[in-house]
Amino acid sequence: MSIVKPPCFREGRVSSRAVYALRALEIGEADPFQQKLALKTILDSFCATYQVTFVPGEQDQTNFMEGRAFPGHRILHYLKLDPTHLKQIEEEDRNNAT
């Protein structure tokens, strides 16, 4: 009899290339392809950013899945954010601190 993992503990497949890419990213030696692969692995496999987080009849698993996806959504938010907007906020914070 095989044990079926609950949805909250299932992660996407991670290839050996992705592991090498994550390691290269960690030590600051990832080439452009590895950088993209590492980010894709984080967003898709680890965070399950694009998966449905609702697990019918399982509130705890739904909550877990929401927490798992949250970092992926934050990463995507900042990837799409205009950095000049952040610079304006930082400047306002500096001016208000003095």
Rosetta blueprint (number, residue, H / E / L):
1 M L
2 S L
3 I L
4 V L
5 K L
6 P L
7 P H
8 C H
9 F H
10 R L
11 E L
12 G L
13 R L
14 V L
15 S L
16 S H
17 R H
18 A H
19 V H
20 Y H
21 A H
22 L H
23 R H
24 A H
25 L H
26 E H
27 I L
28 G L
29 E L
30 A L
31 D L
32 P H
33 F H
34 Q H
35 Q H
36 K H
37 L H
38 A H
39 L H
40 K H
41 T H
42 I H
43 L H
44 D H
45 S H
46 F H
47 C L
48 A L
49 T L
50 Y L
51 Q L
52 V L
53 T L
54 F L
55 V L
56 P L
57 G L
58 E L
59 Q H
60 D H
61 Q H
62 T H
63 N H
64 F H
65 M H
66 E H
67 G H
68 R H
69 A H
70 F H
71 P H
72 G H
73 H H
74 R H
75 I H
76 L H
77 H H
78 Y H
79 L H
80 K H
81 L L
82 D L
83 P H
84 T H
85 H H
86 L H
87 K H
88 Q H
89 I H
90 E H
91 E H
92 E H
93 D H
94 R H
95 N H
96 N H
97 A H
98 T L
